[in-house]
Amino acid sequence: MPPKITKERVDQILSQAKESVKLLESIQKEGLSKAQEYLKKSPAFLMALEKEAFSKTAILKKLKKLGIATKEDVRELNDKVDDLASELRMQISKMNRKDSAKSGSKEA
C-alpha cells in the first residue's frame, strides 16, 4: 500500500522545489554576471561593439543622405497620419452635427 500523501507533504515538496528553482536562478544570474564582466574586459569584445555602433550610425547617415526613410521615420510619419486622421474624423463629425442641426431647424 503506497504511503498516504497529505496536503502538508505536498506543500513541503512544492516548497523544496521552489527553493531549488530559486537556487538555480541565482546561480544562473551569477554566471551571466561573471560572463558579462569577462566580456566587457575583453578588448576584442569592446572593439566589436564600437565597430557595430559605428557601422549602424554610418548606414543611417547614408540612408538619410539618399533620402530613404528609416524605420523611425516611418513610425513617426504613421503617428502623424493617425493624428491627422483622428482630427479629420472629429471635423467631419462636427460638420455632420451642424448639418443635422440646420436641417432640423429648417424643418421646424
Stockholm file with secondary structure:
# STOCKHOLM 1.0

chainA/1-108         MPPKITKERVDQILSQAKESVKLLESIQKEGLSKAQEYLKKSPAFLMALEKEAFSKTAILKKLKKLGIATKEDVRELNDKVDDLASELRMQISKMNRKDSAKSGSKEA
#=GR chainA/1-108 SS CCCCCCHHHHHHHHHHHHHHHHHHHHHHHHHHHHHHHHHHHCHHHHHHHHHHHHHHHHHHHHHHHHTCCCHHHHHHHHHHHHHHHHHHHHHHHHHHHHHHHHHHHHHC
#=GC SS_cons         CCCCCCHHHHHHHHHHHHHHHHHHHHHHHHHHHHHHHHHHHCHHHHHHHHHHHHHHHHHHHHHHHHTCCCHHHHHHHHHHHHHHHHHHHHHHHHHHHHHHHHHHHHHC
//
